[in-house]
Amino acid sequence: MSTNGTQSKKELDPNQGGDESKKTYHKQATGEAWKTVQAHSSDNDLKLYGSCFCPFVHRVWISLEHKGLDYQYVEVDVYKKPKLLLDINPRGLVPALRHGDWGMYESTVLMEYLEDLDQGKTLLPKDPKLRAHSRLWSDHINRHIIPAFYRYLQAQEAKDQANFASELTEQIGKLVETADADGPYFIGKDITFVDVQLAPWIIRLEKVLKPYRGWPDPEPGSRWEKWVRAIEGNEAVMKTTSDDKLYLDSYERYAENRPNTSQVREAINSGRGLP
Ligand SMILES: N[C@@H](CCC(=O)N[C@@H](CS)C(=O)NCC(=O)O)C(=O)O
């Protein structure tokens, strides 16, 4: 407890609900991700505005690292919505990308933009049919897996948690059934678009859903286990992932379904699509 109640109250984030013992979101990356932030802190024409805990940012960051592009990472406090973010995205969400005097947002659109730059390693396959296949299953991730993840994490009743755990398992199962039989990635031995779309949530199954909801480890020897281990061991994923505590702290507000947490929380609670 603080000896100066007034002072510490001032420093509380709204999502702590006036309780200083509650954890809130981190505002600076840690571990490997922090080293990457430091390596990409110099001014650059290509800038990623991100928040260190955000899985949608994580997608774009993994893409930048995978491609080996030259870029600047700029940490923003997304709930304070600085002007430099609102200038690009009036909805005030991260990730946002600035390229020269042009800006854009929405993680999937940004991943496609980086692909269209045609620099560094590609993520979308060359074959048009495989590209369509990748886009279809990216849509499945965005439409079914991610909402199920948040519904499960925010559910407070045991019965709802059990239902949403089944929903999440089922939706992941559909993706795994479609994946290349040998893998380890979605369409084979190399990481591609669908893997990067899902990777941040694979990381958060282990670092968030496991501690808060008892999400099980992948079954030993399963195709899912092979995929999870490949993602966890991927260099671009590792270089953009912070230490466990950052995720544990940053997601406590979701796990308790606290008011004033985020637009994602409100959308899930009101049954709307994600922002
Ligand atoms: N559909 C967006 C979602 C981005 C998103 O929800 N970002 C969260 C952080 S993880 C955010 O900016 N939240 C700000 C807020 O809730 O006001 C995308 O794919 O980029």
The ligand as a MOL file (V3000), in Angstrom:
LIG
                    3D

  0  0  0     0  0            999 V3000
M  V30 BEGIN CTAB
M  V30 COUNTS 20 19 0 0 0
M  V30 BEGIN ATOM
M  V30 1 N -8.9410 -4.8630 -36.1690 0
M  V30 2 C -7.8110 -4.1850 -35.5920 0
M  V30 3 C -7.8110 -4.3980 -34.0750 0
M  V30 4 C -6.7190 -3.6270 -33.3580 0
M  V30 5 C -6.9860 -3.5200 -31.8480 0
M  V30 6 O -8.0430 -3.9000 -31.3360 0
M  V30 7 N -5.9830 -2.9870 -31.1110 0
M  V30 8 C -6.1740 -2.7090 -29.7010 0
M  V30 9 C -4.9500 -3.0480 -28.8800 0
M  V30 10 S -4.6260 -4.7710 -28.8490 0
M  V30 11 C -6.3920 -1.2130 -29.5300 0
M  V30 12 O -5.8400 -0.4370 -30.2640 0
M  V30 13 N -7.1910 -0.8110 -28.5460 0
M  V30 14 C -7.4520 0.5670 -28.2610 0
M  V30 15 C -8.7430 0.7960 -27.5370 0
M  V30 16 O -9.3780 -0.1750 -27.0990 0
M  V30 17 O -9.1250 1.9500 -27.4200 0
M  V30 18 C -6.5340 -4.6880 -36.2510 0
M  V30 19 O -6.5300 -5.8380 -36.7380 0
M  V30 20 O -5.5520 -3.9450 -36.3430 0
M  V30 END ATOM
M  V30 BEGIN BOND
M  V30 1 1 1 2
M  V30 2 1 2 3
M  V30 3 1 2 18
M  V30 4 1 3 4
M  V30 5 1 4 5
M  V30 6 2 5 6
M  V30 7 1 5 7
M  V30 8 1 7 8
M  V30 9 1 8 9
M  V30 10 1 8 11
M  V30 11 1 9 10
M  V30 12 2 11 12
M  V30 13 1 11 13
M  V30 14 1 13 14
M  V30 15 1 14 15
M  V30 16 2 15 16
M  V30 17 1 15 17
M  V30 18 2 18 19
M  V30 19 1 18 20
M  V30 END BOND
M  V30 END CTAB
M  END
